């Protein structure tokens, strides 16, 4: 195959999922990437999709001892190639962003609607990243995100096979498709003399752990090439070179327009905004790096458009009167374009409250309850503040509810007891930021004590001795009294103390003219004294009647 260059063949039976062939190239000379020597290239083939052929060819892959010769697959509609580079210490070389490009060549096509369209899709999963870059004057165009794996895919939509060889069968048809200038310039682009192969080539910018490309062709066979050699161009980043294996492109054939990019940055300038700043600069805040929007691989003077990030969903508001128009759409420039959108935090009003309660306990000296607790009305104080909806922080700068009062409360009266707090005086309560976190509840205790004996001395209750009034005015004589009035106790009302009078134990004595008996003669004297007292009372009553 390919004039004997692809002289190694690997047979592939049926469909193959996952990796099925790994080819390692060593003894690489004069090849570097970003100053690192490339000592080994490993190419792994996977996901072989079998395509039955009717020409008797065996299904498999042809390749050579030079990786830049590419490979030829037969009997398959698609296969994935994974290329990795290793340094002299056998460490995997990671490709940095904007530093590596790979050219995919010999993408023949007989145009849309036919089976013979050779395609190459860049794979963007598992640590591999890449995007298509349009080569000027190439028949191969970039189809953004249209690959079966969601990556950019490159192929020719029109028939470039018609001028792939020097012997053009129908030049007039070729001119109708490509124009006379292109036909004259690029006829024979896929012959062994590869100075014109740019016409059938696509370009990918790559980064990550390597390069992963899915090659496909519904016809069932194709020759695919890849290299890091591209025409003389003006890229911002240096393109890695592999001098000993570079395909000899004709450096003066084409000039690729310089590529450029656009970046939209979102910057949180809240702290500067609350100071009153309005003319913002990137250094005035912190960039929200996760929201940065970048567009790469744009040609100079290309038009671009952008859908702004929905900052309201993250509780931000615009810190300026409007967004710079270039953040929405514009034209690329020779240098990378950086557009900044300045945001500040949204805020809402928040409210907090403080409740203050009052309780009065009424207790005896021994700690027992004298009366049920008094529970006053709850005083409620409120304050407004400003809540930062991004950080959740609240600035409590509103006015508090003005002073409120617990009114004076009279202590209940309890018979036989008194307290030195007949009234619990009123309280004025003030809540502010200094005491908001303190316990401002008011709790009082009123203690009741019993009523010091009456200073006039004990008084004998009147009901202890009851005078008997006569029905006439005659004095009551001793023999008319009942002598069975033994006093067993004398009670003083004020101090509730009891005085017990013991009866004598001598023999019974009979009073004259009565026939009643008493315990002893000593009691007679007490009885006479009592009678005298009663007689005195009788005389008093007599005088009142007079």
C-alpha positions in Angstrom: 0.0 0.0 0.0 1.1 3.6 -0.7 4.0 2.5 -2.9 5.1 -0.1 -0.4 5.4 2.4 2.5 2.5 0.8 4.5 4.2 -2.6 4.6 2.9 -3.9 8.0 -0.6 -5.4 8.2 -2.7 -6.3 11.2 -5.8 -8.4 10.6 -9.0 -7.5 12.5 -11.9 -9.9 12.8 -15.4 -8.6 13.3 -16.4 -5.6 15.4 -13.9 -4.6 18.1 -15.0 -2.6 21.1 -12.3 -0.8 23.1 -8.6 -1.0 22.4 -7.5 -3.8 20.1 -4.1 -2.7 18.6 -1.2 -0.7 20.1 1.8 0.4 18.0 4.8 1.9 19.7 7.4 4.0 17.8 10.8 4.5 19.5 14.2 5.9 18.5 12.6 9.2 17.6 15.2 11.8 16.6 15.2 15.6 16.7 11.6 15.8 17.9 10.6 18.0 20.8 7.5 19.6 22.4 7.8 22.8 24.5 11.5 22.1 25.0 10.9 18.4 25.9 12.5 15.7 23.8 10.0 13.3 22.4 11.5 9.8 22.7 8.4 7.6 22.1 5.1 7.8 20.3 2.3 5.3 21.1 -0.7 4.9 18.8 -3.6 2.9 20.0 -6.5 1.8 17.7 -10.0 1.1 19.2 -13.7 0.7 18.4 -13.4 -1.0 15.0 -16.8 -1.0 13.1 -16.8 -3.9 10.6 -17.8 -3.2 7.0 -18.2 -6.1 4.7 -16.4 -5.7 1.3 -17.1 -7.5 -1.9 -13.7 -7.3 -3.4 -12.1 -10.1 -1.4 -9.8 -7.9 0.7 -9.0 -8.9 4.3 -10.3 -6.7 7.0 -7.5 -5.0 8.9 -5.0 -2.1 9.2 -1.9 -1.3 7.2 0.8 0.9 8.8 4.6 1.5 8.5 7.6 2.2 10.7 7.1 5.9 10.2 4.0 7.3 12.0 3.7 10.2 9.6 2.9 7.8 6.8 -0.5 7.4 8.5 -2.5 4.2 8.1 -4.9 2.5 5.7 -7.9 0.8 7.1 -9.8 -1.9 5.1 -13.2 -3.5 5.8 -14.4 -1.0 8.3 -16.7 2.0 8.3 -14.8 3.6 11.3 -11.9 3.3 13.7 -10.6 5.5 16.5 -6.9 6.5 16.8 -5.3 7.6 20.1 -1.8 9.2 19.8 0.3 9.9 22.9 3.8 11.4 23.3 6.4 10.4 25.9 9.6 12.2 27.1 13.1 10.6 27.6 12.0 9.6 31.1 9.0 7.7 29.7 6.6 10.3 31.2 3.5 11.2 29.3 3.7 14.6 27.7 0.6 16.7 28.4 -0.3 19.2 25.7 -1.0 22.7 27.0 -3.8 24.8 25.6 -3.0 26.8 22.4 0.3 25.1 21.9 -0.3 22.0 19.7 -1.9 21.3 16.3 -2.4 18.2 14.2 -3.1 18.0 10.5 -5.3 15.3 9.1 -4.6 14.8 5.4 -6.0 12.9 2.4 -9.7 13.4 3.3 -11.1 12.4 -0.1 -14.8 12.9 -0.9 -17.2 12.5 -3.8 -19.6 14.9 -2.1 -22.7 14.9 0.0 -25.2 12.1 -0.9 -22.5 9.6 -1.6 -20.8 6.8 0.5 -17.3 8.0 -0.2 -16.7 10.8 2.3 -13.7 10.5 4.5 -14.3 12.2 7.8 -12.2 12.9 10.9 -13.8 13.8 14.3 -11.8 15.1 17.3 -12.8 13.4 20.5 -13.3 15.5 23.6 -13.6 13.0 26.5 -11.4 11.4 29.1 -8.8 14.0 29.2 -8.6 14.7 25.5 -9.5 18.2 24.1 -9.6 19.7 20.6 -11.4 21.8 18.1 -11.4 22.2 14.3 -9.6 25.1 12.6 -10.4 26.1 9.1 -7.5 25.9 6.7 -7.8 28.6 3.9 -8.1 27.2 0.3 -8.8 23.7 1.6 -11.8 21.8 0.3 -12.2 20.4 3.8 -14.5 22.4 6.1 -15.1 22.4 9.9 -18.5 21.2 11.1 -18.7 22.4 14.7 -20.0 19.7 17.1 -21.5 17.5 14.4 -19.5 14.4 15.0 -21.2 11.3 16.4 -19.3 11.9 19.7 -20.2 15.6 19.8 -16.8 16.9 18.6 -15.9 19.0 15.6 -15.7 17.0 12.4 -13.8 17.9 9.2 -14.6 16.7 5.7 -15.3 18.0 2.2 -19.0 18.5 1.4 -18.2 18.7 -2.3 -16.4 16.3 -4.7 -12.6 16.9 -4.2 -11.8 13.4 -5.5 -12.4 14.7 -9.0 -9.1 16.6 -9.0 -7.2 14.3 -6.6 -5.2 12.8 -9.5 -3.4 14.5 -12.3 -5.4 12.8 -15.0 -8.7 14.7 -14.5 -11.4 12.8 -16.4 -13.8 15.8 -16.8 -12.1 19.1 -16.2 -15.2 21.1 -17.1 -17.2 19.4 -14.2 -14.3 20.1 -11.9 -14.2 23.7 -12.8 -18.0 24.0 -12.3 -17.5 22.7 -8.7 -14.2 24.5 -7.7 -13.6 27.2 -10.2 -10.8 27.3 -12.8 -8.2 28.8 -10.5 -8.5 26.1 -7.9 -8.5 23.3 -10.5 -5.4 24.6 -12.1 -3.7 25.1 -8.8 -4.6 21.9 -6.9 -5.1 19.2 -9.5 -3.2 16.1 -8.3 -3.4 17.1 -4.6 -3.6 13.5 -3.5 -0.7 12.1 -5.6 2.7 11.1 -4.2 4.0 14.6 -4.7 2.3 16.0 -1.7 3.0 19.7 -2.1 -0.7 20.3 -2.9 -2.2 18.1 -0.2 -3.4 21.2 1.8 -6.5 21.0 -0.5 -7.6 17.8 1.1 -6.5 18.5 4.7 -8.2 19.5 7.9 -6.6 21.0 11.1 -7.3 20.4 14.8 -6.0 22.4 17.7 -5.5 20.0 20.5 -4.6 19.8 24.2 -4.7 17.4 27.1 -3.2 13.9 27.5 -2.9 13.3 23.7 -4.8 13.3 20.4 -7.8 11.2 19.8 -9.5 11.1 16.4 -12.3 9.0 15.0 -11.8 8.3 11.3 -14.9 7.1 9.3 -15.9 6.4 5.7 -19.1 4.6 4.7 -17.4 3.1 1.7 -15.4 0.8 4.0 -11.8 1.8 3.4 -9.6 4.9 3.5 -6.0 6.1 3.8 -5.7 8.5 6.7 -2.7 10.7 7.6 -1.7 12.9 10.5 1.2 15.1 11.2 2.3 18.2 13.2 3.6 19.9 10.1 1.4 22.7 8.8 2.1 25.5 6.2 3.8 28.7 7.3 1.2 30.5 9.5 1.0 33.2 12.1 -0.3 31.4 15.2 0.1 33.1 18.6 1.6 30.0 20.2 4.6 28.0 18.8 3.8 24.9 16.9 5.7 21.8 18.0 8.0 20.4 15.3 9.2 17.0 14.5 12.0 17.7 11.9 13.0 14.2 11.1 9.5 13.1 10.3 7.9 16.2 8.9 6.1 15.9 5.6 7.7 18.4 3.2 4.9 21.0 2.7 5.6 23.7 0.2 6.0 26.7 2.5 4.9 29.2 -0.1 1.7 27.6 -1.2 -0.8 29.2 1.3 -0.8 31.8 4.0 -3.2 30.9 6.9 -4.9 33.9 8.5 -3.8 34.4 12.1 -6.2 33.0 14.6 -7.6 35.0 17.5 -10.0 34.7 20.4 -12.6 36.5 22.5 -13.0 36.3 26.2 -15.9 37.7 28.3 -15.0 38.1 32.0 -17.4 38.6 34.9 -16.0 40.5 37.8 -17.4 40.9 41.3 -16.8 44.6 42.3 -19.2 44.7 45.2 -16.8 46.1 47.8 -15.6 48.8 45.4 -19.2 49.6 44.4 -20.4 50.3 48.0 -17.5 52.8 48.3 -19.1 54.7 45.4 -16.9 53.7 42.6 -18.5 53.7 39.1 -15.6 53.6 36.7 -14.5 50.0 37.3 -11.4 48.2 36.2 -10.6 44.4 36.4 -8.4 44.9 39.4 -11.3 46.5 41.4 -12.8 43.1 42.1 -12.5 39.3 41.9 -13.2 37.5 38.7 -15.9 34.8 38.7 -13.6 32.4 36.8 -16.2 29.6 36.5 -18.4 32.0 34.4 -15.7 33.1 32.0 -16.8 32.7 28.3 -14.1 32.2 25.7 -14.3 31.7 22.0 -11.1 30.3 20.3 -10.1 29.6 16.7 -11.6 32.8 15.3 -10.2 34.5 12.3 -9.3 38.1 12.4 -12.3 40.3 11.6 -14.7 37.4 12.2 -18.1 38.3 13.6 -19.0 36.6 16.9 -22.0 36.6 19.2 -22.4 35.6 22.9 -25.2 34.8 25.2 -24.6 36.5 28.5 -24.4 34.5 31.7 -27.6 34.8 33.8 -26.0 36.5 36.8 -29.4 37.1 38.4 -29.7 33.4 39.1 -26.6 33.8 41.3 -28.1 36.9 43.1 -25.9 39.4 41.3 -26.9 42.7 39.7 -25.2 44.8 37.2 -22.8 47.3 38.8 -22.8 49.6 35.7 -25.6 51.2 33.8 -25.3 48.7 30.9 -23.2 45.9 29.5 -20.4 46.7 27.1 -21.9 45.8 23.6 -18.8 43.7 22.8 -19.9 41.2 25.5 -22.9 40.4 23.4 -21.5 40.6 19.8 -18.8 42.1 17.9 -15.8 41.7 15.5 -12.6 40.0 16.3 -9.3 41.9 16.3 -5.7 41.0 15.6 -5.1 40.7 19.4 -7.2 38.6 21.8 -10.3 40.6 22.8 -11.1 40.8 26.5 -14.5 42.2 27.6 -15.5 42.7 31.2 -18.9 42.7 32.9 -18.9 44.2 36.3 -21.3 42.9 38.9 -22.3 43.7 42.5 -24.3 41.8 45.1 -28.1 42.0 45.2 -29.7 42.7 48.5 -33.1 42.4 50.2 -34.6 43.8 53.4 -34.5 41.5 56.4 -36.2 41.7 59.8 -35.3 40.4 63.2 -37.3 40.7 66.5 -36.7 40.5 70.2 -39.4 39.4 72.8 -39.2 40.6 76.4 -41.4 38.9 79.0 -42.4 39.8 82.6 -43.3 37.5 85.5 -43.9 38.2 89.2 -43.8 35.4 91.8 -45.7 35.7 95.1 -44.1 33.6 97.8 -44.3 33.0 101.6 -41.1 33.1 103.7 -40.7 29.4 103.5 -40.7 29.4 99.7 -44.2 28.1 99.1 -46.5 29.8 96.7 -48.7 32.5 98.2 -50.5 33.4 95.0 -50.3 32.4 91.3 -47.6 34.1 89.2 -48.4 37.2 87.4 -47.4 37.1 83.7 -47.4 40.4 81.9 -47.9 41.1 78.3 -45.0 40.2 76.0 -43.2 43.2 74.6 -42.0 42.7 71.0 -39.2 44.9 69.5 -38.3 44.7 65.8 -35.5 46.0 63.6 -34.9 46.0 59.8 -31.6 45.3 58.1 -30.0 44.7 54.6 -29.2 41.1 53.6 -26.5 40.4 51.0 -28.1 37.7 48.9 -24.7 36.4 47.6 -22.9 36.0 51.0 -26.0 35.8 53.2 -24.6 38.4 55.6 -27.0 41.0 57.1 -26.2 44.6 58.1 -28.5 45.5 60.9 -28.7 49.3 60.4 -32.5 50.0 60.8 -34.1 51.7 63.8 -35.4 49.5 66.7 -38.9 49.7 68.0 -39.0 52.6 70.5 -39.0 52.1 74.3 -41.9 50.1 75.7 -43.2 49.7 79.3 -44.3 47.1 81.8 -46.9 48.9 83.9 -46.9 48.9 87.7 -48.7 45.9 89.3 -50.4 45.9 92.7 -49.5 42.9 94.9 -52.5 40.9 96.0 -53.7 41.2 99.6 -53.5 38.1 101.8 -55.3 38.2 105.2 -52.9 37.8 108.1 -49.9 38.7 106.0 -48.1 41.7 104.7 -45.3 42.6 102.2 -42.9 45.4 101.8 -43.7 45.5 98.1 -47.4 46.4 97.9 -46.7 47.5 94.3 -44.2 46.2 91.7 -43.2 49.4 90.0 -43.3 49.9 86.2 -40.3 49.2 83.9 -39.2 50.9 80.7 -37.5 48.5 78.3 -35.2 49.6 75.5 -33.7 47.2 72.9 -30.8 48.1 70.7 -27.9 46.4 68.9 -25.8 46.5 72.1 -28.2 44.4 74.2 -30.1 42.4 71.5 -28.3 39.2 72.5 -28.9 39.6 76.2 -31.7 38.3 78.4 -33.9 41.3 79.0 -36.9 39.5 80.7 -38.0 41.0 84.0 -38.6 38.6 86.9 -39.7 39.9 90.4 -40.6 38.1 93.7 -42.9 39.5 96.3 -42.5 37.8 99.8 -45.4 37.7 102.3 -44.7 37.5 106.1 -47.2 37.0 109.0 -48.6 40.0 111.1 -45.6 41.3 115.9 -48.1 40.8 118.6 -50.7 43.8 119.2 -48.7 46.3 121.4 -51.8 46.9 123.7 -51.6 43.3 124.9 -53.7 40.2 124.4 -57.4 40.7 124.2 -59.9 38.0 125.4 -62.6 37.5 122.9 -66.0 38.6 124.0 -67.5 35.2 123.2 -65.6 33.5 126.0 -67.9 34.9 128.8 -71.5 35.8 128.0 -73.5 38.0 130.4 -77.1 36.9 131.1 -79.6 39.7 131.2 -82.4 39.6 133.7 -85.9 40.0 132.6 -86.5 42.6 135.4 -84.5 45.3 136.9 -83.6 43.4 140.0 -79.9 42.6 140.4 -78.8 39.1 139.7 -78.0 37.3 142.9 -75.3 34.6 143.1 -77.7 31.9 143.9 -79.4 32.6 140.5 -76.3 32.0 138.5 -75.2 28.7 137.1 -71.9 27.9 138.6 -71.1 25.3 136.0 -69.0 27.8 134.0 -65.5 26.4 134.5 -63.1 28.3 132.2 -60.8 25.8 130.6 -58.9 28.3 128.2 -58.6 31.9 127.4 -58.0 32.9 123.8 -56.4 36.1 122.6 -57.6 37.0 119.2 -54.5 39.0 118.0 -51.8 36.4 118.6 -54.0 33.3 118.7 -52.2 32.1 121.8 -54.1 29.9 124.3 -54.0 30.2 128.1 -55.2 27.1 129.9 -56.8 27.3 133.3 -56.5 24.1 135.3 -59.3 23.0 137.7 -58.5 22.3 141.4 -58.6 18.8 142.6 -60.0 19.2 146.1 -63.4 17.8 147.2 -66.7 19.1 145.9 -68.2 22.2 147.6 -71.9 23.2 147.5 -72.8 26.8 147.1 -75.5 28.2 149.4 -79.1 28.0 148.2 -78.1 26.4 144.9 -77.5 22.7 145.5 -74.7 22.8 142.8 -71.3 21.3 143.6 -67.9 22.5 142.5 -64.6 20.8 142.5 -62.9 22.7 145.4 -63.2 25.6 147.7 -60.6 27.6 145.6 -62.9 27.6 142.7 -65.6 29.3 144.9 -63.4 32.4 145.2 -63.0 32.5 141.4 -66.7 32.1 141.0 -67.5 34.9 143.4 -65.1 37.2 141.6 -66.8 36.3 138.4 -70.2 36.9 139.9 -69.1 40.3 141.1 -68.0 41.1 137.6 -71.3 40.0 136.2 -73.1 42.0 138.8 -71.2 45.0 137.7 -72.2 44.3 134.1 -75.8 44.0 135.2 -75.7 47.3 136.9 -74.3 48.8 133.8 -77.1 47.4 131.7 -79.6 48.6 134.3 -78.2 52.1 134.0 -78.6 52.0 130.2 -82.3 51.0 130.6 -82.8 53.9 133.1 
